[in-house]
């Protein structure tokens, strides 16, 4: 299939969602719960920053499949990678790479994926989703914690017997600390650290793990420096108190650089520097969940680069824009002490890593991280002006100097999202009343005017 040219502007022909979407959704619901379906898309007709639904409506997509499309729909570099003999072999012969890797596997990792490794991280463990990446990171943190406690002593027979009964000491009572309003996934381990909405967790058994308060900053942050610093100190003290008082040892802390699903909540570099210091003091792992923030959206390849840490985070998890998943690390103690302790049949997917490597090629060759920083600054400045005209509709604008990773609060995010879609702009919401913008890395300054015009029309109609 040849790449489709990006449209010049949004184009809406029917009601949104349209009759074809409704019809397909009804049929789909007979075999799959389709209640979450918002639009049915014709991906063959989608291109660049624009997405086209089955009714022929074309939208400027500023949500990008929940922030997971990195370089546009039907990107030529990715299409070329998808046609390669290497990806055909990886799909048809999908190897159990832990046991039987192809001769290409080393190059796919060392000369491909590792180009994206955060500074100081020298190893990777591939996975298939962000949730799985975080679950695997928890396992690595737990094994490292127990290894540290054992020193050089081997496993005891009693540990091995009790592990098979899900009892201590073989199955120890340990915890991962996460933050209120966090989102780390929906699988069992990651769900125990997800704190964004009850709908994710209700009725599901969970590990009895602690949560600390994530800073609730006031915006614009430059006008609230002292009170924001006090809020961050309060939250850090809470982390310390939990580690000292929780009913079992805390073996790791997981944190998002910007809480996404929970409302696009920020904290300062100083907060994260101190959080790392706390983790080091207690000899526990700091896991940075960059599933949504990684791969350039914040104007740096990794959002934690803004923190200017004295040493790399222990573990950095990734997915979404990477088009694959896993975690990066460097400390040899985070590599399990025995083989097969971190293992599954596919250990990721070579085909997805081939696509990821094509994404990395596009990002590096076209300097898309730097471009995202520049375009994001223009977008933020434009939203500041718009917000001054509609202060009741745009509140707590945040994301300054964080690329296109921008959000604001609004009285009824669901109504605004619907109106924007009717005007040909696809945006997302999060938290209780937050609109989040998640453009692709190819978002241009030329895309800002139609986005602003739609916001202004929506705000004026809602006034």
Secondary structure, 3 states (H helix, E strand, C coil): CCCCCCCCCCECCCCCCCHHHHHHHHHHCCCCCCCCCCCCECHHHCEECEEEECCCCEEEECCHHHHCCCCCECCHHHHHHHCCHHHHHHHHCCCCHHHHCCCCHHHHHHHHHHHHCCCCCCEEEEECCHHHHHHHHHHHHHHHHHHHHHCCCCCCHHHHHHHCCCCCCCCCCEEEEEECCCCCCCCHHHHCCCCCCHHHHCCCCCCCCCEECCCCCCCCHHHCHHHHHHHHHHHHHHHHHHHHHCCCEEEEEEEECCECCCCCECCCHHHHHHHHHHHHHCCCEEEEECCCCCCCCCCCCCHHHHHCCCCCCCEEEECHHHCCEEEEECCHHHCCCCCCCCCCCCCCCHHHHHHHHHHHHHHHHCCHHHHHHHHHHHHHHHHHHHHHHCCCCCEEEECCCCCCCEEEECCCHHHHHHHHHHCCEECEEECCCEEEECCCCCCCHHHHHHHHHHHHHHHHHHC
